[in-house]
Amino acid sequence: MYDKQTDLTGPGISTYEEVKKILPDDYQALLPPLKRMQALYHIKEYIEKGLAEALNLQMVQVPLIVRKDSGVNDYLDRDGSRTPVEFSTGLGLPQRITTQVVQAATKWKRMALAQFDCPPGYGINTDMRAIRKDYFLDHDHSAYVDQWDWEQRIRAEDRNLGYLKETVRRIWKVIYGAGEMAREHYPELADERFPDLPEELEFFHAEEILEMYPDLPRKQRETRLLQDHPAVFIIGIGAVLKDGYPHEMRAADYDDWITPTLQKDGQQFHGLNGDILVWNPVTRRRHELSSMGIRVTKDSMQRQLELSGQTEFLELPYHQAILNGEIPLSIGGGIGQARTYMYLLRTAHLGEVTVSVWPDELKRICAEKNIYVLE
């Protein structure tokens, strides 16, 4: 069992011995590879149209690379453990441009709201591709990442839990609808071994989950919760909880995880962000689909950077733009495309719905369990 400190070190199971233990032994893919791709693209089209209607979003182009000195790249956490791929470009320039492959388009999207002149209540969606080279590669983590990275401009009065929850409900309705559509077109997915998708998700604050399971590390708390509540949104990820640990490390300069939001039994809860997680009946494990939140103001960003020991970021152009009021207030998030396909198409491995690089040891373990990944 991981302790709470070890549980903060990053995503993934961490050893292939453990991966072998958790992958199902009785697996049989419900759709063959080519038909699975057909279903995948039906789901993709449904979700992109659904998000556009539910959140007033327009699909736009998104960068694969950004300048290192812009401060725009997403560092995913705040302990420096996951660094982006970096290279120089610009043949013939006196000094070549140092660039990075994006890890997510989180910060770029917020600036893009101004670039595309989006009014409050409207926003953008992207078909984002990224590389996260410091992931442990297991059944649901890949170095290659695809997301619907979306952002919506909001007003100051929208920066509250009610607006966050309503946005989450709209997103879940789209995902649920995509699942229903897929089962209608591909009846093989309606397998009696697996329950129907939950039509509604439930909301829990990270402090409430800690109170329910005080001795368990974060991932085990989530696993235990999801066995009774198969679709949830966990609020307040990033701030230090009552036990002295954050629910999970979260970068200090995009989601607002420090703002006080509600009180329960005299205890102050923080955070205007969270994650959508579901119980995956195929892997019989927790399954994260989306990370999202209301974005920082200049005040909450400064406070979070102080708590994270990263105040030097305030000199970067992105952070200066927030301090100077040049970037709109917004809410946004990333919905993992491959993670969503994996959940809706009932696959045991991310590699069945996305093409990436997989370790030989992992491929061997998968083959022993009748799981075949795409390369």
N, C-alpha and C positions, 0 to 999 in steps of 0.2 A: 504493500500500500504506500502510495506517495504521501509525504507530509505536505503541509500547506505551502511551505517555502518552495519545495521542489516543483509543486504543481504550477508555479508561476513562470517556470523557465521557458515555456514555449509550446507550440502545438505539436501534436503527434504522439504516438504511443511510446516511442523511444527505443525499443529493442524489437528485433524481428522474432525473437522467442515469444514475446508477448503478442505480436501480431498473429503468429501462428495459432495461439490459444484463442484469440477472439474471433477470427474469421469462421463463418459457419461451415460445418462439415457436411451438411445435407443440401448444398446449394445446387440449384438448376436455374439458369437464366430463363426468364419468361419469354423473352423475344430474342431471335437470332441477331447477330451484329448489324446487318444491313437494315432490317426492319426496325431495330432499335434506333438507328440513325434517322429513319423516316419519322418515327414517333417523337424523337428528340426535337426535330425541326418544327413539327406541329406545335409542340409545347413552347418552343422558343417564340414562335409567331404569336401564339395566344397570349403569353405573358407580356411581351413587348406592347401589344395592342391594349391589353388590359391595364398595364401600368400607365400608359398614356392617357387613358380615359379616367382612371381612378384618381390620378394625381396631377392631371393637366401637364403632362411631360411631352417634350419633343425629342426624338432621337437626334443626336448630333455626333460629329466626329470627336474622337478623344485621342490624346497623345499616347504614344508608346514610350517616348523618351522625353525627358525634361532636363533643363540646365541644373547642374548640381548647386550652383550659387543662388538659385531662385528660392530655395526653401519649400518648393512645391511638392517634392516627393513625400510619400507616406512611409513613415518609419514603423507603423503598425503597433509598436509598443513604446515603452520609454526606458528600457534597460540597455539599448544598443546591441541587442543580440541578433537582430535580423537586418542585415545591411543590403542595400541594392547593388545590382550589377552596374559597374561604372566603366566608362570608356571615353576617349577623346575623339572628336570629329571635326571636320572642316579642313580638308586638304588645301594647302596653299595659304592659310591664314597665318599671320605672324605668331599668334598664339591660338592653338586649337581650343575648341569649346569642350569643356569637361561636362559630360552628360551622364545621366543615369536612366536605366530602364525603370519604368514606374513599378511600384509594388501595389499601388492602387491609385485611383484618380481622385481621392478624397478632397485634397486641397485645390487641385486644378478646377474641379467642378464648381466650387464656390466662387472662384474668380470668373469662371465662364458665365455664371448667371448675369454678371455685369456686362461681359463681352457680348452676350446675346440679348441684352436688354429685357430680361424676363421680369414681368410685373409680379407683385405679391400673389401667391396662390398658384403660380405657374413655374415650370422649371424644365429641366433637361434630363434625358436618360442616355446612357452610352453602352456600347457593346465593348466593354473594356477587356484588354488582354494585358497580363503582367507576368513578371518572373519573381518568385520568392525563393531564392536559392538556399536559404537557411532553414527550410522546413525539413523535418524528418519525414521521409516518404513512406506512407503507409496506405491503408485502404481508403482514407478520405483526405489525404494531403498530397498535393502535387507541387512540383517546382513551377509548373505552368498553371496560371490562374485565369479563369474567365468569370467576369461578373457583369451584372447589370448595375453599373455605378450611376446612381441618380441623385439629383439635388433639386430642391424646390425653394424658391424665395418665399419668406414669410415676413409678417409684421412683428413688431416688438411684443404686442399683446398675444401673439401666438406661441410665445416661448413658455409653454406650460405642459404639464403631464397630459391634460385632456387632449391637446392637439397631437402630441406624440402618440397616444393610444389610438386615436381615431385614424391616424396615418397607418399605424401598424395593422389595424383591422382591415383597412382597404387593401393593403398589400396581401394579407393572408387570404382575403376573399379571391384575389386574382390567382394565387397559388392553388387554392382549393379548386377553383373553377378549372384550372389547367389539368389538375388530376382527374376531375370528373370527365372532362373532354377526352383525355387520353384513354380512359377506361371504356368510354363509349366507342371510340374508333379502334381500339386494340383490346378486345375482350379477354385476351390472355392475361392482361394485367389484373383482372378481377379474380385473383386466386384466393380460394377460401382459407388458405393458411394465414393470410394477412388481413387485418381489419381495414374497414373503410377509413379514408382520411378524416381527421377531426374537422368538423365544419366550423367550429369556433376554437380560438386559442384563448388561454388564460394568462393573466398578468400577475407576476410576482416581483417584489423588490428583492434585490440581492440580500438585504438585511433580513428579510422574512425567511429566505431559504436557509441562511446561516442559523437562524433561530430554530428552524425545523430540524436541521442536521448539523449541530455545532461542532462535532468532532471529525466530520468528513472534509477532505480537501475539495476544492471547487468542482472538479470534473465529476467526482463521485457524488457530490450533492446534486448536481444536475442530473446524473444518471438515475439517482433514487427518485427525484422529483418527477422525471418524465415517465417512470413506470406507472404512476398514478394519474399524471396529467400529460398526455402525449403530444400536446402542442402548446408551447408557452412563449411568453416574451418576458425576459428577465431585465428589469429596470435597474439602473445605477451601477454600471460597470466601470471601474477605474478609481473611485474614491476608496479610501481605507475604511473597512467595516469595523464592527464592534470588536472582532477578535484580533485586530491589528494588521490584517492583510486585506488588500483589494480582492474583489471577486475574481478579477483578471486584470493584468496590466493593460492599460489603454493609453495611446498617445495623448499628449497634453495639449495639442494645438488644433484639434478639430472637434470632436465631441465634447459637450459640456457635461462633465461628471462631478463637478464640485458644487453647483448651485443647489441650495436647500429646496426641497420640493414638497414633502409632506411629513407629518408627524404621526407616530403610532405609539400608544402607551408611553407618551412622554419622550420617545426617542426620535431624533431628527434624522430623516432620510435625505440622501443627496442623489442628484443625477437626472439628466434629461436625455438619457441614451439607453441602449440595451441591445439584446440579441434575440432573434427568433430561433428557438431550438425545438426539435421534434424527436419523438421516439422512432427509431428506424426498426421496423419489425423484421427486416432481413438480417441486418448485422446484430440486432438486439442490443443496440447501443444508442447513446446520445448522438444527435446529428444536428450540427449548426447550419442554418440556411442563410442567415442575414445578420449583419451588424449595422446599426444605424443610430441616429440621434439628432437632436437639435444642436446646432453648432455653437461654438464659443463666441462670446462677445469679447471686446478688448479686455474687460475687467476679469472675466472668468479665465481667459487665456493666460493673462499675466499670473493669476493666482495658481493655475495648474502648472505652469512652467516653473514657478518658484518651488512648488511642492516636489516637482520632478528634478530639480537641479539643472534646468535647461534654459535658463534666462538668456543665454547667448543667442538663442534662436530669434530673440526679439529684434535683432539687427538685420535679419533676412528680409528680402522684399515682400514675401507673402505675409509675414507677421507685421511688418510695417504698414501694409495696406489695411490690415484689420485695425491696428492701433489708430490709423488716420481716418477710419470710417469709409474707406474706399471699396469695401467688399460688402455685399448685401447680407443681412441676416438670413439664415437658411436652416432647413432640415434636410438630411440626406442619408444615404447609406449604400451599402453594396449587398446585392443578393447573389450568392454563388450560383452560377449557371450549372456547372457540372454537379455540384452538391444537390441542386434542385432536381436535375434529371435523374440522378442516382436515387433520390427519394421517391419520385413519382413513377419511375420505371422499374422500381424494386430490384436494383442491382446491388451486389455485395461489395463492389469496388468502384472507385472513381474512374479507374482505367477502362471500365467497360463503356463509359460515355464520353471520355476525353482522351486525346492522344498526347502522350507525354513520354518522359524518360523514367524507367523504373529499374531498380536494382535487380540483378540476377537472382539474389536470394529471395526477394519478394516475389518475383515471377515464379520461382520454383515452388514456394509455399502456396501461391495461388493455384498453380496447375494441379497440385496434389488435392486441392479442394474443388476442382472443376470450375475455377474462375480464370478466365482468359482476358488479359488486358490488351488494349490497342496500343500500337507503337508506330 
